[in-house]
Amino acid sequence: MAAAPRSNCAINLSVELFGDRWTLLILRDMLFFGRRHFGQLIDSAEHIASNVLANRLKMLVAEGMLTRRDDPTHKQKAIYSLTEKSISLFPILVQISLWGHENLPESIQQGDEIWAVMAGGPKAWARFMDRLRETHLGAAPSQEASAPAGPAARRSGKRRSA
Amino acid sequence: MAAAPRSNCAINLSVELFGDRWTLLILRDMLFFGRRHFGQLIDSAEHIASNVLANRLKMLVAEGMLTRRDDPTHKQKAIYSLTEKSISLFPILVQISLWGHENLPESIQQGDEIWAVMAGGPKAWARFMDRLRETHLGAAPSQEASAPAGPAARRSGKRRSA
């Protein structure tokens, strides 16, 4: 963090890192929906402003939550990768989402694939995190992660609407 | 939420509810440290301003995260109670705290008792939530929650410092 933290409580430090109106949404789009380019991240449902997105991406790189490199397949475009630090937030984001679905009646399920992962419980979350590690960190797939997901993981799951 | 939400994504709605620089800290002080009066909550390590605290408490009551009543033991003082909706956030706050301890080296453990609960894993979290329900909702203690915690729950646990 740039400025001195308000306290060294781990929750406060976490809130100072990602507890603003936008940062968790950027991490959601990367962790849940595989977005990695500025042009994909700007296209969020919440209409993030481009200067806010640029600011938060810069901060997330500085904090070791993301890495940034040139994308060889897109000239002049950067590609962002998750780090172990941000991948390890995945279960927390899943649980925030599940809490929201349970407690905020206006919430609507978005994305069948990620819903199946969320509904699959901690083991499904761990497999998904292994896939993120393969994609973003170049980690070798673990035996479990490379197994086919099977039909159960593809069911559309419970839907909620307003 | 007062204004129209930016989207109906459950994470976005959750972020709109508690994803600001202060709300999660108020919930932390109530969930982890048993604070229930304005005068206790204003005394946080992060020096929350009184108008911000008053605003957030009002919002949390309006959102069904807290209830407010006169405290018969303190004339003219309101006492705030958690609701099932806010108590169910407890495991998420615990995991944010554990993530912070793991990933943010400047974090310092605060509170031996809550640390023992956090380190005790999901079963210890569930027992603690049952105690919160007894205190805040007047729920009858479950058999497990009323059992003595034993010496293991009182160990001071790992400490981290800057």
Chai-1 contact restraints between the chains, C-beta under 6 A:
chainA,res_idxA,chainB,res_idxB,connection_type,confidence,min_distance_angstrom,max_distance_angstrom,comment,restraint_id
A,R6,B,E46,contact,1.0,0.0,6.0,A-B,restraint_1
A,S7,B,A45,contact,1.0,0.0,6.0,A-B,restraint_2
A,S7,B,E46,contact,1.0,0.0,6.0,A-B,restraint_3
A,N8,B,E106,contact,1.0,0.0,6.0,A-B,restraint_4
A,N8,B,S107,contact,1.0,0.0,6.0,A-B,restraint_5
A,N8,B,I108,contact,1.0,0.0,6.0,A-B,restraint_6
A,C9,B,Q110,contact,1.0,0.0,6.0,A-B,restraint_7
A,A10,B,S97,contact,1.0,0.0,6.0,A-B,restraint_8
A,A10,B,G100,contact,1.0,0.0,6.0,A-B,restraint_9
A,A10,B,H101,contact,1.0,0.0,6.0,A-B,restraint_10
A,A10,B,S107,contact,1.0,0.0,6.0,A-B,restraint_11
A,I11,B,R28,contact,1.0,0.0,6.0,A-B,restraint_12
A,I11,B,I96,contact,1.0,0.0,6.0,A-B,restraint_13
A,I11,B,S97,contact,1.0,0.0,6.0,A-B,restraint_14
A,N12,B,E46,contact,1.0,0.0,6.0,A-B,restraint_15
A,L13,B,G100,contact,1.0,0.0,6.0,A-B,restraint_16
A,L13,B,L104,contact,1.0,0.0,6.0,A-B,restraint_17
A,L13,B,S107,contact,1.0,0.0,6.0,A-B,restraint_18
A,S14,B,I96,contact,1.0,0.0,6.0,A-B,restraint_19
A,S14,B,G100,contact,1.0,0.0,6.0,A-B,restraint_20
A,V15,B,L24,contact,1.0,0.0,6.0,A-B,restraint_21
A,G19,B,G19,contact,1.0,0.0,6.0,A-B,restraint_22
A,L24,B,V15,contact,1.0,0.0,6.0,A-B,restraint_23
A,R28,B,I11,contact,1.0,0.0,6.0,A-B,restraint_24
A,A45,B,S7,contact,1.0,0.0,6.0,A-B,restraint_25
A,E46,B,R6,contact,1.0,0.0,6.0,A-B,restraint_26
A,E46,B,S7,contact,1.0,0.0,6.0,A-B,restraint_27
A,E46,B,N12,contact,1.0,0.0,6.0,A-B,restraint_28
A,K85,B,N103,contact,1.0,0.0,6.0,A-B,restraint_29
A,I92,B,Q95,contact,1.0,0.0,6.0,A-B,restraint_30
A,Q95,B,I92,contact,1.0,0.0,6.0,A-B,restraint_31
A,I96,B,I11,contact,1.0,0.0,6.0,A-B,restraint_32
A,I96,B,S14,contact,1.0,0.0,6.0,A-B,restraint_33
A,S97,B,A10,contact,1.0,0.0,6.0,A-B,restraint_34
A,S97,B,I11,contact,1.0,0.0,6.0,A-B,restraint_35
A,G100,B,A10,contact,1.0,0.0,6.0,A-B,restraint_36
A,G100,B,L13,contact,1.0,0.0,6.0,A-B,restraint_37
A,G100,B,S14,contact,1.0,0.0,6.0,A-B,restraint_38
A,H101,B,A10,contact,1.0,0.0,6.0,A-B,restraint_39
A,N103,B,K85,contact,1.0,0.0,6.0,A-B,restraint_40
A,L104,B,L13,contact,1.0,0.0,6.0,A-B,restraint_41
A,E106,B,N8,contact,1.0,0.0,6.0,A-B,restraint_42
A,S107,B,N8,contact,1.0,0.0,6.0,A-B,restraint_43
A,S107,B,A10,contact,1.0,0.0,6.0,A-B,restraint_44
A,S107,B,L13,contact,1.0,0.0,6.0,A-B,restraint_45
A,I108,B,N8,contact,1.0,0.0,6.0,A-B,restraint_46
A,Q110,B,C9,contact,1.0,0.0,6.0,A-B,restraint_47
